Amino acid sequence: MPERLSTTQINELESRANIIYLSSVSIAEIMIKASLNKLRFDHDVIACAEELGFEPLNFSAADAVLLKDLPFHHRDPFDRMLIVQSMAQNTKLMSSDHRFAAYGCDLV
């Protein structure tokens, strides 16, 4: 949904200086929503990500451990996983959700 991206977010995505990661958590969320018919996605998500130049970022057991102490400013389990993954992997997280800022993660 490019219309929902800010100019800053678009610039970050287009900059060749950046490595853009696609979390396995995001892939899981896309696939679950597609299976529930909440999202239509008939493509190979991994091939699409590779074609766009995105690097895969797997959600690890070490990332999951951080969920125990994460405050409940946000209740969506996928978003919570993305937040701890970003913190553990020391990567920026792209989101327009203002609740993410309460965690102190590095946002774009």
KAVEN-V259305 format. One record per residue. SS is DSSP state (a for helix, b for strand, c for the rest). NEAR is the number of other ideal C-beta (glycine too) atoms within 8 Angstrom. D_CENTER is the distance of its C-alpha to the mean C-alpha in whole Angstrom. Layout:
SS:NEAR:D_CENTER
SS:NEAR:D_CENTER
//
This chain:
c:4:14
a:5:15
a:4:17
a:5:15
c:9:14
c:6:16
a:5:18
a:7:17
a:11:13
a:10:15
a:8:17
a:11:14
a:10:13
a:6:17
c:7:18
c:4:19
c:3:19
c:7:15
c:4:13
c:9:10
b:9:8
b:10:6
b:12:5
a:9:8
a:11:7
a:10:5
a:12:9
a:9:11
a:9:10
a:11:11
a:10:14
a:8:15
a:10:15
a:11:17
a:6:19
c:6:20
c:6:21
c:5:18
c:7:17
c:5:19
c:9:17
c:3:20
c:6:19
c:5:18
a:10:14
a:8:14
a:8:17
a:9:16
a:11:13
a:8:16
a:6:18
c:7:15
c:6:15
c:9:12
b:8:12
b:9:11
b:11:9
c:6:11
c:10:11
c:8:14
a:5:17
a:7:17
a:12:13
a:10:15
a:7:18
a:11:16
a:9:15
a:5:19
a:4:20
c:10:17
c:5:19
c:5:18
c:6:17
c:12:15
c:5:15
c:6:13
a:6:12
a:10:9
a:12:7
a:12:10
a:14:9
a:13:5
a:14:8
a:13:11
a:15:9
a:12:8
a:10:12
a:10:13
a:8:12
c:5:13
c:9:10
c:8:10
b:12:6
c:8:7
c:9:8
c:7:11
c:7:12
a:5:15
a:8:14
a:13:12
a:7:14
a:8:17
a:11:15
c:4:16
c:9:12
c:8:12
b:9:11
c:9:11
//
